[in-house]
Amino acid sequence: HYRRALGRPPDFDTAKVHSMGILASISIGINPNLIDFGNFTLSWHGVMTFVAVATAVWLVARWGAKEGMIVDSIYSVAVWGIIGGVIGARILHVIDFWDEVYRDDFISVFSVWSGGIAIYGAIIGGFIGDSLYIMIRNSEWFLSLWRTVFPFMGEAPRANLPGIGRLADITAPALLIAQAIGRVGDVINGEHFAKVTELPWGVIYTHANSPGVFRPPTHPAVGYELLFDLVLLAAIWPLRDRLRPHGMFFTLYLATYSIGRFFLSFLREEFNEYFSGNLNEAQVVAIIVLLFTVPLLVWKAQLVRPAANRA
């Protein structure tokens, strides 16, 4: 979809690009497609996304078990979080590329396997999916519906599910680790275009299958975000058991990640920009997230002693 919407850069000049590439210290010539056989394509982005999601679920289950949560219940919630994350990630991507790609090819909206997701949509959609499942699973409405529609399957017992806020707090650091892992695939693929740079760590892509091939040296913007995710993880980790009420640590994660993503996105070269062409979609979403999370932190968040966390 990036190739289709963006195509070659306007200043495309093969000879010039290769001469500029000599000055770049980082050259990535990895085939972005790990497997490309007939109609089946498996990209590094897809592989690293799978590894990222699996790692996040495993970490949440491990940390949740230490907090007395039932691991099977965490996996049940995770399924709906993944479903919500995929839907949310796709929705934001489709919105961003509606005019250029999807308006004239609506059926491709559902071709998730062909690529095209937005990390903000995955985070927000995953949280909504988890929360809805936790709220609905033990509700009288659901249990009554189960007895009416599936009487042959017997009574549906109430599930011992974790609280939304506490589970979200445990999930926050796992998400940062998963985001960093996912960005490895982005760095290899070269699908997220960035601003041209003359800095010695400018990146060029040399493999013919890379969306970034033949472009001049650019900022490794997704590499910057990978490093930012890890730095942010180290910065907020000491507060993971010190913020109350439950859910405030996750709120802190959303707020601080949004601040970093807002500024890092100025280095990205996005096809669609909003507000007089100054902000891209991720920056608009970051502002919206901050409008909700910052007042919530100011109004509700309390710092407690680590020992009080076990009370």
N, C-alpha and C positions, 0 to 999 in steps of 0.2 A: 504493500500500500504506500510506503514511503516513496518507492521508485515511481509508482504510478502518479502520485500527487506532485512530487517534486522534480523528478527527472534529473537531467544533468544540471550542474550549477551554471548560472548565467555567464560566468567567466571561464568556462571550460576551455582549456588549452592543454592538451596532453603533454607536449614538450615542456611547457612552462611548469606544469605541475611536477613532472619528474625531476626537473632541475631544482625546484624548490624542495622536493622530497629529500634530496641529498643532504640538505641542511638540517632536516628533522632528525632527532635522535631516536625516535620510536617509529618503527615500521612494522605494521601488522599484516602479515600475509597468510593468515590462517583462513582456510575455507570456512565460511560461516555455516555451511551445511555439513554436519557430521556424517549424515547419510543422505544420499541423493540418488535414489534408484527408481526409475520410471516416474510414476505419479506420486511416489512416496518421498517426502523430504523431512528430515529431522535436523533441525538447526541447533547450534550450540545454545542459542537463546532458549529454545524449548527445553533442552536437557537441564540447563542451569535453573530454569524456572521450576522444573519438577524437583530437582535437588533442594532448592530453596524452600518450597512448600513442605516437602517431606521432613526437612530439618526442623522447620518451625513447629510442625505438629509433634515431632518427637521430643523437642525441648519442652514444649508446653505440657505434654503428658508427663515428662520426667519431673519438671518443677511442680506441677499440680499434684502429683502423687506425694511429694514431700510435704505439701500443705494439707494432706488428708483427703484430696479429691479422688474420686473413682476414675481410674484410667479409661475404662470402657465408656464412661459418660463423656469424658473429654473427647474421645475419638468420635462419638456420636455428634457432639456439637461441632467438631472440626469439619465433618462432612458438609454440614449446612453452611459453615463459614467459607469453605472452598467454593461451593456452588454460588453463594452470594458474591464472593470475590471475583469469580469469573464473569458473572453477569455485570457487576459494577464496573470492572475493568473494561469490558467490551462497550458498555453504554457510553462511558466518557470518551473512549477512542472514536466511536461512531459519531458522537456529537461534534468532535473536533474536525473530523474529515467528512462530514455529511455532504457538503457542497462539492467537494473535489472527487469523492469516490462513491459514496453510498446512495446519494440521491438518484443517480441514474443506474444503479445496480443494487437494488434493495436486497436481493436475495443474498448478496455477499455479506450482509450484516450478520448473518448466522454462521458464516464460515470462520469460526474462531480459530480453527486449526491452521488457517492461512496466515495468521499473525495479526497483530494490531490490538494492543491492550494499553491501559493507562494505570500506573501504579496507585494513584490516588483512588481510582475506582475500586481497585482490588482491596485496599485498606478499608475504605468506607463500606463497600459492599459486603466484605467479610464480616465486619462488625455487625452490620444489620442482620446478616444471615444467622450469625451466632445468637444474637439477642432475640430475634423472633422465635427461633427454635426453643430457647430456654423459657421464654414467656408463654409460648403456646403449648409445649409438650405436656405440662402438668395442669393446664387450665381445665376448668369444668367443661368448657365448650368443646375442647378436643376430646376429652375422655367420653363425653356424651355422644359425640359424633362417631367415635370408634365403636361404642356399644351399638349404635344404630346401623352403621354401614358394614362393620365387620363382626357381627355377633358370633359367627362360626369360629373366630380366632380367639374367643374368650375375652375375659376382662383385661383391660390394659392397666398394668400397675403403674403407679407414679414412679417416675425416674428420679434417682438421686443426682440431680444436676448441680453444677457449681453456680454461684452467683455471677451475674453479668459483670459487675464491677471488678470482683476479685480475679475472675478469669481473664478479663481484659488487661489488668495490671500484669499478670504473669505472661500474657502474650506479647506485650509491648517490646521487651528486649529480644524476644524470639523473632519478631517482625524485622527489627533492625538487622539482625544477623541474616535473615532470609533476603532482605533487600540488598545487602552487600553481595551475597552469593549470586543473586539474579543479575546484578550489574556486571559481573564477570562475563556473562553471556552477551550483554550489550556491548561491552568493550571489544569482544572478539568479533561480533557481527558488524559493528560500524553502522548501525541503522539509525542511531540518534545523532543527527548532524549538529555540529557546534561551530562557533565563530572561528574564523581564520586567525592564526597566531604565528608570530615569529619567535616565540619562546623555544628554548632548546628541547622541551618535552612535548612539542607539537607532534600530533599523531597523523600518519598517513596510512591508508589501506591500499594494499597492492593486489589482493586477490580479485579476480574477475567477478566472482559471485557476490562480493561485498557491496552493499548499497553505497558505501562511502568511497568506492574506488575512483581514482582519477581526480579526487578533490585535493586541494592544497592542504598543507599542514594545519590542523585545527586543534583547539583545546580538547583534551580528553575529558569532556564535561561529565560523562557518566562515570569516569574514573574518579573525578573529584567527588562525585556523590557517593561512590563506594567508600572512599576514605572518610567522608563526612558521616556516613552511617556508623562507621566503627568508632569515630571520635565521639559522636553523640551517645553511643552505647556506653562508652567508658565514663562519660560525663554524668549521665543520669542513673547509672547502675547503683551507686550508693544510696539513692533515694527510693529504691524499689520497695522497701519495707517501711518507709518512713512517712508516706503521704496518706492522709485520711480525708474523707471517707474512701472506701474502695472505688476504684475507677479514676481517681485523680492522677495516679501515675501514668495511666494510659492517656489521659487528657494532656499531661505534661509532654509525653512523647509526641502526640499529634501537634501540639503547639510549637515545640522546638524543631521538629522535623520540618514543619511548614515554613518557619523562618529561614532555615537553611536552604530549603528547596526554592523558595521565592528568589533568593539572591543568586543561587547557582544557575537558575533558569535563564538569567540574563546572558549566560555564555552559550545557551542552546540556540540553534537556528531552527525556529519553528515555522511551519508553513502558514498557520493561522495565528493571527494576533488580534487582541481585543483592546478596547479603550484607546482608540486612535493609534492602533498599531504598536503600543508600548508594552503590553503584557500578553503572555501566552496563556493557554488554558490552565496549565499547572499553577501558574501564579495567581490566576483568578480564584481557583479552588483553594489555594493556600490562604488567600485573604479571607475567604468565607470561613474556612476552618478556624483561623485566628479570631474572627469575630465571635465565634461560639466558645472556643476553648479558653482564651485569655480571661474574659469576664467570669467564666466558671471557676477557673483556678483562683482568681482573686476573691470570689465570693465564698467558695466552699473549701478549698484546700487547706489542710492543717498539717503542720510538721510535728510528728510525734517521736518519742524516743524509740529506738529499735526494740527495746524490751517490751514496750507497750503494744507492739505489733501482734504479739502472741495472745493478747487478751481477748 
